[in-house]
């Protein structure tokens, strides 16, 4: 699945790629118009900070221009840019030398049988007053995931990419991606269940 942003402006990916390789300056503007928003959104969800997301976006646009001649076309242009963006965002996280996330152990120890996380809390989401708070809680929960799980679930569940595409972008096996997405979902469900339980007084 190619995001909407990647279908807009400058013709097809193949046409844009040919223009980039030909050194067409206007193609750079089209790359920025087509992909900068997508890269920024992805980087923000991985790094968690607008400043880092802006830096990642700028770095990715420069990298695409510098390395376009090395792109062999074995994958879609969108997937290649996703891979560059993911690596750049990871680099920001590593540079912070952040401590281990508190949910990391829970990812391996969640007991699915009868877990409160599997309760249906959809009715609680109908309250408009709680929607903004819920969004903030969800974003905070995503930010607490270990980077590998966070990136997998963002690419799959938020960006809408297939598991195979995520595996290609991350350079991971398909089973590994499925496992990361599954464990990330369990952790997020557990966090949201705790939130809803406190919100409803249960």
N, C-alpha and C positions, 0 to 999 in steps of 0.2 A: 504494500500500500504506500503510495507516494502522497505526502501531505499536500493540502491545498496550496500552500505557499509555493511548493516546488513546481506547480503547474502554471504559475502565473508569469507573465512578462518574458520577452526575449525568445519566444519560440520553444521548441522541444529541447530536452537535455542534450540530444545529439547535436543540434544546431548550435547551442550555447557552447558545448565542448569544442566544436570545430572553430568557433570564433575565438575562444580563449587560446587554443593552440596556435592560432594564426596571429596572436598578439593584438587582437582588436581591443582597444581601450574601452570601448563602449560595452564590451562583454563583461568587464569587471563591474561596471555599474549594475548590469543586469544580475550578476551573481549576488551582489549586495542586496538588491531589491528582492530577489527571489529567496535567498537563504538566510540573510542576517537575522530576521525575526525568528525563524525556526531555530537557528543556532543559539541565539540569546535565550530563548525560552528553555531549551534543553540545558544550557549551561547554568541558568539560574536554578533549575530544579536539582541539578547535581551539586553545585557549589553552595547554594543557599544564600548568596549575597549578590546584589545588583552590580557592585563594583567588579567583582571577579567575573561575573557573566559578561560585562562589557569588555573586559580585557580579553576574555576567551573569544568573544565574537570578533574582535579586531584581529587577534592572532590567527583565527581560522580563515578569515578572508584573505589575509596576507599569505598564509600557507597554501591556500588553493591557487592563488596566482603564481606563487613561486614554484609549486610542485606539479602544476597541471601537466607538464610534459612527461612526468613519471606515471601518470594515471593511465593504466593499460586498458581500462574499459571492461575488465572482467566482471565488475559489479556496476550497479547503477550509480550515476554521479551523486545522487542523493545519499546513497549508502556510504560512499567514500567520504562525503562531507560530514555525515553523522560520525564516522569513525574518527576523523580528525578532531571534531568538536568534543567527542567523548574523551579522547586522549588528553586534549588540552585541559578539559575540566578536571580530569583526574590529577593532572599535574598541579593544578591549583590546590587540590585537597592535600596532596603529598607535601607541598611546600608549607602548608600550615602545620604539619606534624601534629595533627589533632590526635587526642587520646582515643582509645577504642570506644566505640559506641555502646551504650548500656543495653541496647537491644540485641547485640550480637549473640550473646549466650542464649537468649530466649529463642532465637531463630532455630536453634538446634534442640531445644527442650520443650517446645510447645506440644501439649497433649491435645490432639484433635478430638478425642472421644469426649463428648459432652462439654466441649469447651464453650465458655460463654461467648467467645468471639463469633460463634456461628449463629447466634440469635439474630432475628430479623428486627433491625432498628429503623427500618425505612419510614415508619410512621412518625418518628421523631423529626425526620428531616423536612416534614411538611410545614413546620413552624418557621416563617421567614426570619423571625428575630434570631433564630439559632443558626441560620445558614452561614452567616459570615464567621461566626465563632467556630462552626464545624470545619469550614474551609481552613481556618488558621490551625486548628488541631491536626487536620490531615496533613497540611504542609509541614508542620513541626514533626509529625510522626515520620514522614518521608525523609526529612532531614536527619533524623536519628538513625536511620538504617545504615548499615555498613555500606561503603561506596559500591561494591560489586552488586549488592542486592538493590540498592537505590537506583542505580543506573538501569539495571534490567527491568525493574518494574516501571520506571519512568518511560523507557523506550517502548515497552510492550503495552502497558495499560493506559498511559497518558498520551503518548505520541501515536499509538495505534499500530505499531509495527508488528509483523508476524514474528514468531519465535525464531524462525530461520533467518530473518533479516537481522534480528538482534544478535544472534550468534555470529553472523558475518561481521557486523559492526564491532563487536567486542572481541572477536578472535577467540571465541569460546565454543565448546561443543554444544550441540542442541540439547542434550540431557542436562548439561550444566546450567544453561539458560532457563530451562523449564523449572529446574530445582530452585534457582535464585528467585524467579518470579513467584513460585509457590510459597517459599519461605517468607518472602517479603510481604505477600498478601496476608499470611497468617499473623505476622507481627503487626501489620496495620489493623487487621481486624481486632486483635487483642487490645490495641491502644484505643481504637474507637469504641469498643465495647465498654472499656473502663470509663471513657468520657461520657457515654450515654447513660451508664449506670449512675454516675454521680449527678448528671444533669436531670435525670428523672427521679432521683432519690431512691433507686432500687438497690 
